[in-house]
């Protein structure tokens, strides 16, 4: 009898717990989870909104019992309240769609304003697709502007969450390859976004390539011939660059170690630059080589050094533009990676 009585008590407790869990479960429900999806062919975005700036609600019954209040998702709280759910969606959309005030200016490589430049822009604007399924959709609104005599253009009287530059075109000009494409909804009219364009001239046939040259990092010298796209061990006079890398033989990829490198132009020089185009090599300002030594204690220590360089080699018979990356560790060696475009006829013209 005693054992049967305890069994009944246990069963009663389990039933009570089950009832409480079943009653609480709807309060913890959330809108269906989903990730941002984009259909690139139509440039539209569908999304399921899961978060909102509306503060979470709490249950007063927990507070009354002196325990810490349990936070409830505002989406869950509005699960069965269509008006509240619609209000929350409208608030979210309102936070995303802000007034767009975008100001830009097109200039040539010398900073002169360019008129009659065609600008294609797009603004993403959000709207509610379905209040029932927790869905909102972003559509791309497209605009075309033309710069005035001062090179300026602006986009106003539209709402969205940002501006994308899809194209900037003018006959006989090329947009800077470093031009950014995405911006916030608001820019400063007194300081418009500058878009540089290169006035194209006669084009020259260039020798181009991108090579990774393996280097044994024991101090030996390698000669790089960019016209042939090849590497030769040893100090040669017929070539464009001499490369040397030195590092500890037992260096580990995830540790700091001492290492150094040098890149030298053969019968010429190198010039570090931040030029956006690099379509015309300078006449002067070159140095014979660039070099660097890194110690484990250096705050700016790195195992990869990048440089953007103009090249003059072979006693001025070759000019070029280089993107150089020196790798302290590359597989079981080191490496010098060179992305280059060189003019072999002695002209400083490097326009593609």
N, C-alpha and C positions, 0 to 999 in steps of 0.2 A: 504493500500500500504506500509506504513512504517513497519508494522509487517512482511509482506511477504518479504521485503528487508532484514531485520535482520535475518530471517529464512534462506535465501539463503547464507548469510555470514557465519552463524554457520555451515551449511552443508559443505561449502567449507573448513572451518577450520578442521572439522572432517575428511574429505577426505585426507587432507594433512598429518595430524597426523597418520592416518592409513597407508599411503604410507611409511612414515618414519619408523614406527615400523616394517612393513613388510620387509623393506630393511635392517634394523639392525639385525633382528632375526638370520640369518645364521651366523653372526659374533660372536654371543654369544653361539652358539651350542657347545656341549661338547661330547666327546666320550661316548658311553653307560656306565652307572654306573654299577659297579659289585664288589663283595667282593671276597677275596681269597677263593678258594675252593680246597679241597684236597681229592683225592681218596685214602684212606688208603690201599686199597687192592693192588694197583700197586705202591704206594708211589710216585705219580706224582702230580704236582700242576698246575692248570690252573688259570690264572688271567687276568683281564682286567686292563691295565695300564691307570691310570687317571692323574698322576702327573709326572712332569719331572723337571729336574734342569734347563731346558732352560728358560730364563727370559721371562716374559709376554711382549707382544707387546702393543703399544698404537696407538691410532688413531690421526694423525696429524691435522685433520680438527678441532678437539676439541681444540687442543693447539693453532691453528691459531686464534680461536675466543676468546682466553684469558681465557678459562675455564680450570678446572683441567682435564688432559687427562684421558680418560676412558681405563682401563686395559682390554685387551682381552686375553683369554686363548690361549696359543700357540697351543693347540690341535685344538681349534676352527679355528684358523687362518690357520691351515694346512688341514682343512677338505676336501678341494677340490684341494689339491696340493700333489699328490702321492709321488713325489720325496722328498718333505720336510717332509712328514709324515714318510717315510721310514728312512730318516736321523735321525729324532728324536727318532724313535724306536731303531735304531742301537746304538745311543748314550746312551739311557737308559740301553740297554742290556750290553754295554761295561762298564757302571758304576757298574753293579751288578756282572758281571763275572770278578773277579780279580784273579791274580795268587795265587794259594794255596801253602803255605809252612808250613806244620804242622809237629811238632816234639814231640814225646812222649817217655816215659820210663816206663817199668813195674818193680816193686820191690815187695819183700815180706814184711810182717809186721815189719820186723826188718830193712828194708831199703836196703836189698841185691838185686842186679839186677837179673832179671829172664830172661833166654833165652827161645827160642822156645814157646813164648806166641803168640797165634793167635789173630790178631786184625782185626775186620771187620769194615770198615769205609764207609761213604757215603758222597758225595758232591753234593749239589744242583746246577745245571747249567741251566741258562736261555737261551732261544732262541725264535725267533719270530715265532709264529704259523700262524698269518695272519696280513698283513699290512692293509687289508681292514676293518676287524672287531675289530681293536684295541686290538688284543689278543696276549699275550705272555705266554709261557709255561715253567715250571721248571721241569726238569727231574732229577732223582737221579742216579748219577754215583756211582757204588759200587766197593770197592777195598778190597783186603785182604793182610795184611802184617804180617810178623813174626819177633819177636825181635831177636837181635843178642846176643852175649855173654855178652855185656854190658847192656842188657835189653832195648836198644833203637830201635826205628823205626821212619820212616819219610814218608811223602806223599808229592810228588812234581809233576811238569810237568802236572798240570791240572788246570783248571779255574773254579771258582764258587763263591758262596757268603758265604760259611761256611762249617764246617766239623761236621758230626754227628758220634758218636761212637755207633755202633749197637751191638757189642759184643766183649768181651775180655775173652779168654778162655785158660786155661792150665790144664791138667790132675792133679788132686789132689790139686787144688787151687780154691779159691773163691774170686771174685772181691769185693772190698769194696762197701757196700750199699750206701755210700756217694759219689761215683764216679760221676762226671758230665758227661753229654752225648753230649752236644752241645758246639761248640767253633767257634771262628772267623776263617777267612781263613789263618791268619798268626800267628805263635808263634815263640818264640826265640830259636834258636838252642842251645844257651849256657845255656838255662834254660828250658828244655823240660817239658811238662806236665807230672806229676807223677801219675801213676795208681798203687794203692796198692792192693796186693792180699794176702789172708790169706792161709798159708799152712795148709791144713786140717789134723787133727789127729783123734784119737778115739772119736766118738760121744757118748754123754750121753743123756738119755731121760730127757727132760726138761719139767717143768710145765709152760705153757705159757697162756697169756690171756691179755685182754684189758678191764678194768672196770672203770666205772664212779661211784664213791662213794659219795652220797649226804652227806653234812656236815652242821649241824646247826651251824651258826657262832657266838655262844655266849660263846666260850671258852671251851665247853665240849670236852672230849677226846674220840676218836674213835680208835679202834684196827682193823687193816686190816690183814686178814689171806690170803696170796697170794696162798698158797697151796690149800686152799678150795675155794678161790675166793669170800670171804664174809667179811662183816663188822659187828663189834659188838660195841655197845656203851659202853664206860667205859674203864678203864685201865686194860687190861688183860695181863697175862704173856705168854699165848700161842698164838703167832702170829708173824708177821714180822715187822709191822710198827704201830706207834702211830701218829695220825694226829689231829691237833687242828687249828681252824681258828676263828679269832675274827674280827668283823667289825661292823660299825654302823648299827643299825636296820633299819634306814630310808634311807639307801644308795640307790641312783638312778643309773641305768646302765650308763647313759651318763654324770655323774658328778664325781668329784674326792672326795674321802673320806678316812678316816684313816682306815687301816686294817692291819692284821698281820697273820702269819701262822707259824707252825713248823711241821716238819716231822722227826720222830725219829725212829731209828732202835731198835728193841727189842732184848736185849742181843747181841748187835753187833755194826755195824756202817755203815755209808754211805760215799761214796767217789765221789765227782763231777769229771767228766771226759769229755774230748773231743775226746776220743778214737774212731777211725773210725769203728772198728769191735765190741769191747766189748765181745770178745769170750773167754777171760781168765781173771778172776777176780784177782786183785792184792792181794798179801799176807798181805800188811800193808798200812798205810796211811789213815785209816778210822776215821771218827768223829762220835760221838754218834747221832748227829742230824743236820739238816739244818733249819734255821729260817730266817725270814725277816719281817720288819715292814715298811710300806709305809705311808707317810704323804701326804696330798693334795698339799703341797708346794714343794714336791720333783720333780726335773726336769725329773727324770727317772720313774715317777709314772706310774703304769700299774695295770690293774685289772686281768691280767693273767701272772703267773710266770711259766716258763718252766725250768726243770732241767734234765740233763742226769746223771745217778748215777749208781755206783756199790753198791751192797747190801751184807752185811754179817749179818745174823740174827740167832737166836736160838742157841747162843753160838758156832757159826761156823758150825752148821749142815746144813745151807742153804746159798748158794751164788747165786747172781742173777744180772741181768742188768735191769735197769728201765728207762723209759721215764715218768717223772712225770709232770703233769700240774695242778697247783692250781688255781681255779677259785674263785675270790672274790664273784661274783654273778653268780648263776647258777639256772635258774628258780626262785623259791622263797627261795632258800637256797644258800649255797656255795657248792663247790665240789672239790674233789681230783681225778683226772683221772690218772690211772696208766697203762702203757703198759709194760708188764714184761715177763721175761723168767728166771726161777729160777731152780737151781739144788738142789734137796732135799737129795742128798746122801753125802754131805760134800765135794764134789769135786769143785775146782774152774773152772773146764772146763764148759764153757757156749756156746760151739760151736753148732750151729743148725744142 
